Amino acid sequence: MDVPPANQNQTTCQPWTAQNGWSMASPQALPCHPLPNSQHLRPGLTCDQSPTCVQLQTSNQSCQNIFSTSQSTNSQTHHKTLYSNVGSASPPTMLYTNSINQSVSHIISDVHQSSHISSMVQAASHRKNIPPSSLLLTNQGIHPCRPKEIPQCSPHSPDRGEPAPYSHQGLQNGLQSPYQRDHFIHPPSFEQSENQGPWTRPHFEGANGANSHGLPTSPVQQQPQWTRPPDSRETMTECVPNVAAYPYKEPVQGGDIAAQSPSSESRYGLDPKLLPNAVKVMAEDRAKWEGKVFVSEPFSCLPPLATTSCIIEDRGGASPFAIRCTSYCVPCEGQTALLSRLPLGALIAPLAKQTTTEPLPLCRESDCLRGCGWCGASMCPAMGWQDCGQRFYCPFCGKVSEVPWQHFQPTNGVEGLRVDQDKRPELSLGSYEILHSHKDKPAALLLAIDVSASALRGGHLELVTQQIYTLLTSLNSEDGASWSDVRVGLMTYDSRIHLYDLSLSLSRPHMLVITETEDMQLPVREGLLVPLKDSIDSIDSVLQLIPLFSPECDDSTGVCMELPVRAALTILQALNSPGKLLIFHSAPLLEAGNTSSSSGFFGSSKPKSIFQPSEFAVSLAKECVGQGCGVHLFALSHQDVGGAWPGHIPYLTGGALYTYSHLQGDLDRERLSTDLKTAVETDTGYKAELKTFVSKDLRVSGCYGLFVPGSIPAQVTMATVDWRTTLAVELTHSRALDEKRGVAIQAVISYSTLTGERKTRVHTVTLRCSRHLQDAFRHCQAQTLLTFYCKKMYCEVLERPLQELREELQTEVTEALASYRKHCSSASVSTGQLVLPQYLRALPVYINSLRKSEVLLPGLRSSIHQRLQLRCQLLSMDTSSTAAHFYPLLLPLLPNLEEDVRCSASSLEPRGLYLVHAPLTLLLWVGTQVPVCTLVQLFNTSCFSSLPSGETKLPALENPLSISVRSLIEKLNSQAPNTRQLCVVKQGDTCEEALQHHLVEDKSPNGGASYADFLYHLHVNSVRLLQ
């Protein structure tokens, strides 16, 4: 089957509009009032479509479609109001009247600069062609607004139930142009007379009713009319209601409204179902790119989303899975970049997997063209050839280098390309690898087992030794031929270190006890690391004896986890080898370096964070990085409260922390086996050094990720690195960019393989430059910005208060929307209309989920250990996993359910089964009204109350539903970065709280705002900035 390169005819930005005429109030000092009415957004039509039937529905009210034409007077056209204010000033407790059971009219106008134009609308029978449903205003009665129930405004915090910072002053909707970016449809709005008080009684008029009360026109209306070029791209526009224009209303009792979870409801009357939909954004991208070919070349367009599976063809640009930029069109001026308020940077996954079966092109160091001799950048397609191929221009430093005579080839054609370009991967491809001639020592595998009194009493040693032997046996088999030559070492520890001499010349292994652990000296060197294929029997004999040890030391005060790390470093340094260290710890943890009160958390006046590692841990991690030792810690009886958190050293060295509250039953054994296999068999690079090069007019101002920070952000040294390791680099202008040359970004990582081969992998992308601010917004993706913000904020929690970081997130997104609204929106939009760039529709829901995450906004039940581990796990994730964590997928398992399910409690139907898929969690939610036959087919039980709750494993039943669900779970687990156990959550059960943390569009249990409320705050504050 032919797979066309779909991005050959891709447009930069597709039209996506939403039409609504919510009237926004101007910010004043009066308090706001929550709006209990639910109002729905109607996505609108594109500029090349004619509007169809448009209607505004009111509950218990008929709808009419009244089409009218718009007229122009003195080159100015004012929209006729459907609601106008009548009477004198009213106090805040004044009753509002609403027209019920009356027809509602709409005005749809396309205003030209000519004196008179009328526009016709298609018949109402074609309303089925309208995209999703219209704005629904539900009124079950009006109640007086009680002053004591009016909360005070909070200017910047939508979290923890605080109302929006907005007051009451109605504005009319602005002018519309036939060439504007979006067509707006203006439903009834509450207006305020110029001479009246802040609260008035609205009066309903017909469709042609004019404003006869001398209402002042809005600033938007006073702008001159203009036209835009026909090729101007579209944006997405949503509208937010004027909260101040509606009084407070008591909750409706009864009625036909579908019951929603309190956490799903909006305080301002927004219907969350019709806000910008992240699920729909991903679905649209999959429909466009899944299974197709994206051609990555210099100055290419926006790539597919990270959550979309597609084929990447390298034609001079690195795969977006290796380098994904926050914007694929960089502003030429630094002031323009600051004006956009968008971060300028890139996400780098240097060892990312290939999307094709073909391996990365490999060239030998002697055959490869040498890169720039001035800055050290590697050869890439961004280099410019001069003097018929004798010299080349480096875009990263702006200097010219000579080509060695043995690698000289002439250039051909007007473009000045070398004649051998297609034969050399360093000249024609964005990603390639260099194999160096010298080799390092092969990597080693060290196993450290806790044999303290607590470990012996816990009964975990027999299980651990069995799992270790099973793993080593599988590595020594034929399938693991590459691992059969790996050198393996074994040690046990309590308050002392027990080394084992596994030399083949010995009849049996010898134990070497080291009691002096401060200045550790090795009694022997030979036999501490031996080839696996030659020593499997000796290792087995030691593993069988370990559970039989008797306790020799008192560990009531805890065992220092850093002790085996120090011993492993001593062994690796003595033998000059990198490697992995696997620690199996059972005793209470005691962190070295914190025994003295002067070095504790409260021992200094300097501000500290709970996320900051101790100085001893950082120092030990630096030694591991220098030696290339990655630490993986298996805490077999870990408690979330009390004691030191042991994860700093593992995560700073490229390893991980695996915690188990108890090891009982088959599920725990299966999880330990999977974690152990993943930690060992994942392809890893050792002693890695990552360098980032950017065009000479830019500089790397920051680097964020899991590593020991150095003095130069553009150079990062890591002990180990795998295909999931992702870092974020932040770029800053040093001077104006050349629009013709563009921007080049290169990531070069040098590392050693398991067998000791030294390789260098090179990734290069070339981006466009533009002097127009609008181009920067049109070439951004919400998932990339989310991942960048996540890594930056989670790194800055070490030094800055959490409240400050949450406010900074909201401020940056607010100012970005305000900048786009002011400088890039080609339509004269009213203050009641929220304008979002096309590819940033999902950004508000992502940012809100990040703001209320457990790391930045801890809840009452959030333990410090859980937050510390969650931070490290997210810092090591790639873009796809990060997006899935902050917006999990709700997958319906029954065919009669809606496919695109949003992360909200209101989306879960009692008759449905839903699988909640996040990188760290896998939940199966079961509704109370699931058919009995479904329960029998999936759980082998017919009673809902007898269903297992919590971690479980589905029974292997031979029916289509059971087979398909188990196959889906197995597929999702294979893609997850961590081992997950299926957790069954029954509707109404106490464990349903675990699900609430993943319903990110609702109010979170830790006090975070709902998506609808946060979006309202973004809009209100962005409008305020412009006024």
Solvent accessible surface area in square Angstrom, and as a share of the most:
residue,aa,sasa,rsa
1,M,219,0.98
2,D,138,0.71
3,V,52,0.30
4,P,79,0.50
5,P,49,0.31
6,A,21,0.16
7,N,13,0.07
8,Q,102,0.45
9,N,129,0.66
10,Q,33,0.15
11,T,43,0.25
12,T,45,0.26
13,C,3,0.02
14,Q,70,0.31
15,P,46,0.29
16,W,42,0.15
17,T,4,0.02
18,A,1,0.01
19,Q,3,0.01
20,N,5,0.03
21,G,0,0.00
22,W,9,0.03
23,S,4,0.03
24,M,0,0.00
25,A,0,0.00
26,S,13,0.09
27,P,30,0.19
28,Q,98,0.44
29,A,105,0.81
30,L,71,0.35
31,P,39,0.24
32,C,0,0.00
33,H,2,0.01
34,P,23,0.15
35,L,1,0.00
36,P,58,0.36
37,N,7,0.04
38,S,38,0.25
39,Q,3,0.01
40,H,28,0.13
41,L,2,0.01
42,R,18,0.07
43,P,14,0.09
44,G,9,0.08
45,L,15,0.07
46,T,21,0.12
47,C,47,0.28
48,D,120,0.62
49,Q,93,0.41
50,S,54,0.35
51,P,14,0.09
52,T,9,0.05
53,C,0,0.00
54,V,7,0.04
55,Q,31,0.14
56,L,8,0.04
57,Q,84,0.37
58,T,11,0.06
59,S,24,0.16
60,N,110,0.56
61,Q,25,0.11
62,S,73,0.47
63,C,38,0.23
64,Q,89,0.39
65,N,39,0.20
66,I,59,0.30
67,F,74,0.31
68,S,21,0.13
69,T,57,0.33
70,S,12,0.07
71,Q,114,0.50
72,S,23,0.15
73,T,91,0.53
74,N,138,0.71
75,S,77,0.49
76,Q,54,0.24
77,T,7,0.04
78,H,82,0.37
79,H,17,0.07
80,K,79,0.34
81,T,9,0.05
82,L,6,0.03
83,Y,20,0.08
84,S,1,0.00
85,N,2,0.01
86,V,61,0.35
87,G,47,0.45
88,S,90,0.58
89,A,62,0.48
90,S,11,0.07
91,P,74,0.46
92,P,57,0.36
93,T,56,0.32
94,M,52,0.23
95,L,87,0.43
96,Y,13,0.05
97,T,67,0.39
98,N,36,0.18
99,S,21,0.14
100,I,68,0.34
101,N,109,0.56
102,Q,82,0.36
103,S,34,0.22
104,V,7,0.04
105,S,6,0.04
106,H,8,0.03
107,I,11,0.06
108,I,8,0.04
109,S,5,0.04
110,D,23,0.12
111,V,7,0.04
112,H,52,0.23
113,Q,100,0.44
114,S,58,0.37
115,S,91,0.59
116,H,103,0.46
117,I,63,0.32
118,S,60,0.39
119,S,22,0.14
120,M,157,0.70
121,V,18,0.11
122,Q,70,0.31
123,A,57,0.44
124,A,30,0.23
125,S,83,0.54
126,H,79,0.35
127,R,122,0.44
128,K,169,0.72
129,N,94,0.48
130,I,24,0.12
131,P,51,0.32
132,P,57,0.36
133,S,68,0.44
134,S,13,0.08
135,L,7,0.04
136,L,54,0.27
137,L,20,0.10
138,T,12,0.07
139,N,8,0.04
140,Q,62,0.27
141,G,30,0.29
142,I,47,0.24
143,H,75,0.34
144,P,52,0.33
145,C,0,0.00
146,R,86,0.32
147,P,83,0.52
148,K,174,0.74
149,E,61,0.27
150,I,25,0.13
151,P,46,0.29
152,Q,141,0.63
153,C,46,0.28
154,S,20,0.13
155,P,71,0.44
156,H,100,0.44
157,S,24,0.16
158,P,0,0.00
159,D,6,0.03
160,R,137,0.50
161,G,49,0.47
162,E,61,0.27
163,P,11,0.07
164,A,0,0.00
165,P,5,0.03
166,Y,1,0.00
167,S,0,0.00
168,H,10,0.05
169,Q,63,0.28
170,G,10,0.10
171,L,20,0.10
172,Q,11,0.05
173,N,10,0.05
174,G,0,0.00
175,L,4,0.02
176,Q,7,0.03
177,S,13,0.08
178,P,22,0.14
179,Y,89,0.34
180,Q,1,0.00
181,R,2,0.01
182,D,2,0.01
183,H,22,0.10
184,F,5,0.02
185,I,6,0.03
186,H,11,0.05
187,P,9,0.06
188,P,17,0.10
189,S,11,0.07
190,F,15,0.06
191,E,7,0.03
192,Q,28,0.13
193,S,13,0.09
194,E,120,0.54
195,N,146,0.75
196,Q,34,0.15
197,G,15,0.14
198,P,47,0.29
199,W,6,0.02
200,T,5,0.03
201,R,96,0.35
202,P,8,0.05
203,H,96,0.43
204,F,42,0.18
205,E,30,0.13
206,G,42,0.40
207,A,9,0.07
208,N,113,0.58
209,G,19,0.18
210,A,60,0.46
211,N,38,0.19
212,S,90,0.58
213,H,74,0.33
214,G,58,0.56
215,L,16,0.08
216,P,66,0.42
217,T,43,0.25
218,S,2,0.01
219,P,83,0.52
220,V,18,0.11
221,Q,0,0.00
222,Q,120,0.53
223,Q,83,0.37
224,P,102,0.64
225,Q,30,0.13
226,W,93,0.33
227,T,63,0.36
228,R,13,0.05
229,P,81,0.51
230,P,123,0.77
231,D,107,0.56
232,S,21,0.13
233,R,89,0.33
234,E,6,0.02
235,T,1,0.00
236,M,0,0.00
237,T,0,0.00
238,E,2,0.01
239,C,1,0.00
240,V,1,0.00
241,P,0,0.00
242,N,4,0.02
243,V,0,0.00
244,A,0,0.00
245,A,0,0.00
246,Y,20,0.08
247,P,9,0.06
248,Y,46,0.17
249,K,10,0.04
250,E,46,0.21
251,P,92,0.58
252,V,60,0.35
253,Q,158,0.70
254,G,63,0.60
255,G,55,0.52
256,D,142,0.73
257,I,95,0.48
258,A,84,0.65
259,A,106,0.82
260,Q,60,0.27
261,S,37,0.24
262,P,109,0.69
263,S,33,0.21
264,S,2,0.01
265,E,84,0.38
266,S,16,0.10
267,R,41,0.15
268,Y,0,0.00
269,G,3,0.03
270,L,3,0.02
271,D,8,0.04
272,P,12,0.07
273,K,102,0.43
274,L,25,0.12
275,L,7,0.03
276,P,1,0.01
277,N,22,0.11
278,A,0,0.00
279,V,14,0.08
280,K,61,0.26
281,V,24,0.14
282,M,8,0.04
283,A,25,0.20
284,E,68,0.31
285,D,22,0.11
286,R,76,0.28
287,A,86,0.67
288,K,67,0.29
289,W,3,0.01
290,E,93,0.42
291,G,44,0.43
292,K,67,0.29
293,V,17,0.10
294,F,3,0.01
295,V,0,0.00
296,S,6,0.04
297,E,62,0.28
298,P,49,0.31
299,F,77,0.32
300,S,20,0.13
301,C,24,0.14
302,L,8,0.04
303,P,3,0.02
304,P,2,0.01
305,L,16,0.08
306,A,9,0.07
307,T,38,0.22
308,T,2,0.01
309,S,77,0.50
310,C,11,0.06
311,I,66,0.34
312,I,16,0.08
313,E,61,0.28
314,D,42,0.22
315,R,115,0.42
316,G,5,0.05
317,G,2,0.02
318,A,2,0.02
319,S,23,0.15
320,P,7,0.05
321,F,60,0.25
322,A,5,0.04
323,I,1,0.01
324,R,7,0.03
325,C,3,0.02
326,T,0,0.00
327,S,5,0.03
328,Y,15,0.06
329,C,5,0.03
330,V,1,0.01
331,P,6,0.04
332,C,0,0.00
333,E,66,0.30
334,G,21,0.21
335,Q,138,0.61
336,T,23,0.13
337,A,13,0.10
338,L,115,0.57
339,L,82,0.41
340,S,2,0.01
341,R,89,0.33
342,L,20,0.10
343,P,17,0.10
344,L,19,0.09
345,G,2,0.02
346,A,0,0.00
347,L,4,0.02
348,I,0,0.00
349,A,7,0.05
350,P,0,0.00
351,L,19,0.09
352,A,12,0.09
353,K,126,0.53
354,Q,79,0.35
355,T,53,0.31
356,T,54,0.31
357,T,144,0.83
358,E,126,0.56
359,P,118,0.74
360,L,20,0.10
361,P,47,0.29
362,L,90,0.45
363,C,17,0.10
364,R,151,0.55
365,E,79,0.35
366,S,88,0.57
367,D,85,0.44
368,C,8,0.05
369,L,6,0.03
370,R,162,0.59
371,G,14,0.13
372,C,7,0.04
373,G,65,0.62
374,W,160,0.56
375,C,46,0.27
376,G,51,0.49
377,A,1,0.01
378,S,16,0.10
379,M,2,0.01
380,C,2,0.01
381,P,38,0.24
382,A,28,0.22
383,M,10,0.04
384,G,30,0.29
385,W,38,0.14
386,Q,71,0.31
387,D,74,0.38
388,C,91,0.55
389,G,0,0.00
390,Q,91,0.41
391,R,78,0.29
392,F,4,0.02
393,Y,24,0.09
394,C,0,0.00
395,P,20,0.13
396,F,15,0.06
397,C,33,0.20
398,G,26,0.25
399,K,94,0.40
400,V,59,0.34
401,S,11,0.07
402,E,103,0.46
403,V,19,0.11
404,P,34,0.22
405,W,220,0.77
406,Q,108,0.48
407,H,29,0.13
408,F,79,0.33
409,Q,69,0.31
410,P,62,0.39
411,T,35,0.20
412,N,102,0.53
413,G,60,0.58
414,V,159,0.91
415,E,143,0.64
416,G,19,0.18
417,L,76,0.38
418,R,7,0.02
419,V,76,0.44
420,D,17,0.09
421,Q,42,0.19
422,D,131,0.68
423,K,173,0.73
424,R,47,0.17
425,P,30,0.19
426,E,2,0.01
427,L,6,0.03
428,S,25,0.16
429,L,39,0.19
430,G,1,0.01
431,S,7,0.04
432,Y,1,0.01
433,E,9,0.04
434,I,20,0.10
435,L,30,0.15
436,H,37,0.16
437,S,103,0.66
438,H,105,0.47
439,K,130,0.55
440,D,46,0.24
441,K,96,0.41
442,P,53,0.34
443,A,1,0.01
444,A,3,0.02
445,L,1,0.01
446,L,2,0.01
447,L,2,0.01
448,A,0,0.00
449,I,1,0.00
450,D,0,0.00
451,V,7,0.04
452,S,2,0.01
453,A,9,0.07
454,S,23,0.15
455,A,0,0.00
456,L,35,0.18
457,R,177,0.65
458,G,41,0.39
459,G,58,0.55
460,H,25,0.11
461,L,7,0.04
462,E,103,0.46
463,L,12,0.06
464,V,1,0.00
465,T,7,0.04
466,Q,91,0.40
467,Q,28,0.12
468,I,0,0.00
469,Y,80,0.30
470,T,86,0.50
471,L,13,0.06
472,L,1,0.00
473,T,62,0.36
474,S,51,0.33
475,L,3,0.01
476,N,44,0.23
477,S,50,0.32
478,E,162,0.73
479,D,147,0.76
480,G,11,0.10
481,A,65,0.51
482,S,74,0.48
483,W,30,0.11
484,S,18,0.12
485,D,86,0.45
486,V,7,0.04
487,R,48,0.17
488,V,0,0.00
489,G,0,0.00
490,L,6,0.03
491,M,1,0.00
492,T,0,0.00
493,Y,0,0.00
494,D,8,0.04
495,S,66,0.43
496,R,56,0.21
497,I,0,0.00
498,H,10,0.04
499,L,1,0.00
500,Y,10,0.04
501,D,18,0.09
502,L,1,0.01
503,S,25,0.16
504,L,116,0.58
505,S,106,0.68
506,L,55,0.27
507,S,118,0.76
508,R,177,0.65
509,P,34,0.21
510,H,85,0.38
511,M,87,0.39
512,L,40,0.20
513,V,72,0.42
514,I,14,0.07
515,T,94,0.54
516,E,106,0.48
517,T,30,0.18
518,E,153,0.68
519,D,96,0.50
520,M,17,0.08
521,Q,129,0.57
522,L,34,0.17
523,P,80,0.50
524,V,57,0.32
525,R,141,0.52
526,E,139,0.63
527,G,7,0.07
528,L,5,0.02
529,L,16,0.08
530,V,10,0.05
531,P,46,0.29
532,L,0,0.00
533,K,107,0.45
534,D,67,0.35
535,S,1,0.01
536,I,27,0.13
537,D,116,0.60
538,S,32,0.21
539,I,0,0.00
540,D,30,0.16
541,S,45,0.29
542,V,9,0.05
543,L,4,0.02
544,Q,117,0.52
545,L,104,0.51
546,I,0,0.00
547,P,40,0.25
548,L,136,0.68
549,F,53,0.22
550,S,78,0.50
551,P,81,0.51
552,E,125,0.56
553,C,37,0.22
554,D,121,0.63
555,D,10,0.05
556,S,88,0.57
557,T,112,0.65
558,G,12,0.12
559,V,8,0.04
560,C,31,0.19
561,M,6,0.03
562,E,7,0.03
563,L,22,0.11
564,P,0,0.00
565,V,0,0.00
566,R,67,0.25
567,A,1,0.00
568,A,0,0.00
569,L,2,0.01
570,T,27,0.16
571,I,3,0.02
572,L,1,0.00
573,Q,91,0.40
574,A,28,0.22
575,L,35,0.17
576,N,98,0.50
577,S,0,0.00
578,P,3,0.02
579,G,1,0.01
580,K,7,0.03
581,L,0,0.00
582,L,0,0.00
583,I,0,0.00
584,F,3,0.01
585,H,3,0.01
586,S,11,0.07
587,A,5,0.04
588,P,75,0.47
589,L,31,0.15
590,L,68,0.34
591,E,22,0.10
592,A,22,0.17
593,G,35,0.34
594,N,65,0.33
595,T,108,0.63
596,S,56,0.36
597,S,100,0.65
598,S,85,0.55
599,S,57,0.37
600,G,17,0.16
601,F,95,0.40
602,F,186,0.77
603,G,38,0.37
604,S,56,0.36
605,S,121,0.78
606,K,131,0.55
607,P,115,0.72
608,K,77,0.33
609,S,20,0.13
610,I,59,0.30
611,F,3,0.01
612,Q,47,0.21
613,P,32,0.20
614,S,22,0.14
615,E,156,0.70
616,F,64,0.27
617,A,1,0.01
618,V,39,0.23
619,S,56,0.36
620,L,1,0.01
621,A,0,0.00
622,K,110,0.47
623,E,62,0.28
624,C,0,0.00
625,V,12,0.07
626,G,54,0.52
627,Q,21,0.09
628,G,0,0.00
629,C,0,0.00
630,G,0,0.00
631,V,0,0.00
632,H,16,0.07
633,L,0,0.00
634,F,0,0.00
635,A,4,0.03
636,L,2,0.01
637,S,41,0.26
638,H,18,0.08
639,Q,113,0.50
640,D,58,0.30
641,V,114,0.66
642,G,59,0.57
643,G,62,0.59
644,A,23,0.18
645,W,13,0.05
646,P,8,0.05
647,G,0,0.00
648,H,20,0.09
649,I,2,0.01
650,P,0,0.00
651,Y,9,0.03
652,L,27,0.14
653,T,1,0.00
654,G,36,0.34
655,G,10,0.09
656,A,17,0.13
657,L,3,0.02
658,Y,25,0.09
659,T,26,0.15
660,Y,3,0.01
661,S,77,0.50
662,H,100,0.45
663,L,15,0.08
664,Q,136,0.61
665,G,46,0.44
666,D,117,0.61
667,L,41,0.20
668,D,17,0.09
669,R,106,0.39
670,E,80,0.36
671,R,66,0.24
672,L,1,0.00
673,S,46,0.30
674,T,58,0.34
675,D,5,0.03
676,L,3,0.01
677,K,108,0.46
678,T,56,0.32
679,A,4,0.03
680,V,0,0.00
681,E,60,0.27
682,T,29,0.17
683,D,121,0.63
684,T,24,0.14
685,G,0,0.00
686,Y,4,0.02
687,K,66,0.28
688,A,0,0.00
689,E,64,0.29
690,L,2,0.01
691,K,73,0.31
692,T,10,0.06
693,F,27,0.11
694,V,12,0.07
695,S,9,0.06
696,K,83,0.35
697,D,12,0.06
698,L,9,0.04
699,R,128,0.47
700,V,18,0.10
701,S,45,0.29
702,G,8,0.08
703,C,21,0.13
704,Y,28,0.11
705,G,8,0.08
706,L,26,0.13
707,F,18,0.08
708,V,17,0.10
709,P,100,0.63
710,G,61,0.58
711,S,112,0.72
712,I,90,0.46
713,P,52,0.33
714,A,23,0.18
715,Q,77,0.34
716,V,8,0.05
717,T,67,0.39
718,M,8,0.04
719,A,0,0.00
720,T,6,0.04
721,V,2,0.01
722,D,36,0.19
723,W,64,0.23
724,R,44,0.16
725,T,25,0.15
726,T,5,0.03
727,L,1,0.01
728,A,0,0.00
729,V,1,0.00
730,E,34,0.15
731,L,9,0.05
732,T,48,0.28
733,H,26,0.12
734,S,59,0.38
735,R,141,0.51
736,A,49,0.38
737,L,6,0.03
738,D,64,0.33
739,E,74,0.33
740,K,186,0.79
741,R,138,0.50
742,G,8,0.07
743,V,0,0.00
744,A,4,0.03
745,I,2,0.01
746,Q,0,0.00
747,A,1,0.00
748,V,16,0.09
749,I,0,0.00
750,S,29,0.18
751,Y,14,0.05
752,S,0,0.00
753,T,24,0.14
754,L,35,0.17
755,T,69,0.40
756,G,0,0.00
757,E,59,0.26
758,R,36,0.13
759,K,36,0.15
760,T,9,0.05
761,R,35,0.13
762,V,0,0.00
763,H,5,0.02
764,T,3,0.02
765,V,11,0.06
766,T,17,0.10
767,L,6,0.03
768,R,95,0.35
769,C,10,0.06
770,S,7,0.04
771,R,131,0.48
772,H,123,0.55
773,L,17,0.09
774,Q,37,0.17
775,D,33,0.17
776,A,4,0.03
777,F,1,0.01
778,R,29,0.11
779,H,14,0.06
780,C,1,0.00
781,Q,9,0.04
782,A,6,0.05
783,Q,4,0.02
784,T,2,0.01
785,L,0,0.00
786,L,0,0.00
787,T,0,0.00
788,F,0,0.00
789,Y,6,0.02
790,C,1,0.00
791,K,1,0.00
792,K,28,0.12
793,M,0,0.00
794,Y,0,0.00
795,C,26,0.16
796,E,36,0.16
797,V,0,0.00
798,L,45,0.22
799,E,124,0.56
800,R,64,0.23
801,P,82,0.52
802,L,38,0.19
803,Q,76,0.34
804,E,76,0.34
805,L,0,0.00
806,R,26,0.09
807,E,70,0.31
808,E,36,0.16
809,L,0,0.00
810,Q,4,0.02
811,T,56,0.32
812,E,25,0.11
813,V,3,0.01
814,T,6,0.04
815,E,48,0.22
816,A,5,0.04
817,L,9,0.04
818,A,5,0.04
819,S,10,0.06
820,Y,1,0.00
821,R,26,0.09
822,K,135,0.57
823,H,84,0.37
824,C,5,0.03
825,S,22,0.14
826,S,17,0.11
827,A,8,0.06
828,S,14,0.09
829,V,13,0.07
830,S,2,0.01
831,T,12,0.07
832,G,0,0.00
833,Q,0,0.00
834,L,2,0.01
835,V,2,0.01
836,L,0,0.00
837,P,2,0.01
838,Q,11,0.05
839,Y,48,0.18
840,L,3,0.01
841,R,12,0.04
842,A,2,0.02
843,L,5,0.03
844,P,1,0.01
845,V,1,0.00
846,Y,3,0.01
847,I,0,0.00
848,N,0,0.00
849,S,6,0.04
850,L,0,0.00
851,R,4,0.02
852,K,12,0.05
853,S,12,0.08
854,E,37,0.17
855,V,0,0.00
856,L,0,0.00
857,L,2,0.01
858,P,42,0.27
859,G,19,0.18
860,L,189,0.94
861,R,196,0.71
862,S,26,0.17
863,S,17,0.11
864,I,87,0.44
865,H,14,0.06
866,Q,93,0.41
867,R,17,0.06
868,L,7,0.04
869,Q,26,0.12
870,L,28,0.14
871,R,17,0.06
872,C,4,0.02
873,Q,27,0.12
874,L,0,0.00
875,L,0,0.00
876,S,42,0.27
877,M,6,0.03
878,D,34,0.18
879,T,10,0.06
880,S,40,0.26
881,S,17,0.11
882,T,0,0.00
883,A,2,0.01
884,A,17,0.13
885,H,31,0.14
886,F,3,0.01
887,Y,2,0.01
888,P,1,0.01
889,L,48,0.24
890,L,6,0.03
891,L,46,0.23
892,P,32,0.20
893,L,24,0.12
894,L,19,0.09
895,P,135,0.85
896,N,98,0.50
897,L,12,0.06
898,E,120,0.54
899,E,143,0.64
900,D,56,0.29
901,V,7,0.04
902,R,14,0.05
903,C,0,0.00
904,S,5,0.03
905,A,26,0.20
906,S,27,0.17
907,S,23,0.15
908,L,19,0.09
909,E,50,0.23
910,P,49,0.31
911,R,93,0.34
912,G,0,0.00
913,L,0,0.00
914,Y,2,0.01
915,L,0,0.00
916,V,0,0.00
917,H,21,0.09
918,A,1,0.01
919,P,5,0.03
920,L,42,0.21
921,T,34,0.20
922,L,1,0.01
923,L,4,0.02
924,L,0,0.00
925,W,5,0.02
926,V,0,0.00
927,G,0,0.00
928,T,67,0.39
929,Q,121,0.54
930,V,10,0.06
931,P,61,0.38
932,V,87,0.50
933,C,79,0.47
934,T,10,0.06
935,L,4,0.02
936,V,65,0.37
937,Q,73,0.32
938,L,0,0.00
939,F,17,0.07
940,N,100,0.51
941,T,32,0.19
942,S,67,0.43
943,C,62,0.37
944,F,51,0.21
945,S,85,0.55
946,S,69,0.45
947,L,7,0.04
948,P,62,0.39
949,S,57,0.37
950,G,18,0.18
951,E,105,0.47
952,T,21,0.12
953,K,136,0.58
954,L,13,0.06
955,P,48,0.30
956,A,79,0.61
957,L,36,0.18
958,E,154,0.69
959,N,28,0.14
960,P,115,0.72
961,L,29,0.14
962,S,1,0.00
963,I,82,0.42
964,S,61,0.39
965,V,4,0.02
966,R,66,0.24
967,S,63,0.40
968,L,54,0.27
969,I,18,0.09
970,E,126,0.57
971,K,123,0.52
972,L,15,0.08
973,N,52,0.27
974,S,84,0.54
975,Q,105,0.47
976,A,11,0.08
977,P,25,0.16
978,N,44,0.22
979,T,36,0.21
980,R,14,0.05
981,Q,32,0.14
982,L,12,0.06
983,C,24,0.14
984,V,0,0.00
985,V,0,0.00
986,K,20,0.08
987,Q,54,0.24
988,G,69,0.66
989,D,44,0.23
990,T,132,0.77
991,C,38,0.23
992,E,37,0.17
993,E,56,0.25
994,A,46,0.35
995,L,3,0.01
996,Q,81,0.36
997,H,77,0.34
998,H,27,0.12
999,L,9,0.04
1000,V,9,0.05
1001,E,3,0.01
1002,D,4,0.02
1003,K,65,0.28
1004,S,18,0.12
1005,P,60,0.38
1006,N,8,0.04
1007,G,20,0.19
1008,G,1,0.01
1009,A,2,0.02
1010,S,2,0.01
1011,Y,0,0.00
1012,A,1,0.00
1013,D,0,0.00
1014,F,0,0.00
1015,L,1,0.00
1016,Y,0,0.00
1017,H,0,0.00
1018,L,0,0.00
1019,H,0,0.00
1020,V,0,0.00
1021,N,10,0.05
1022,S,2,0.01
1023,V,2,0.01
1024,R,75,0.27
1025,L,98,0.49
1026,L,69,0.34
1027,Q,102,0.45
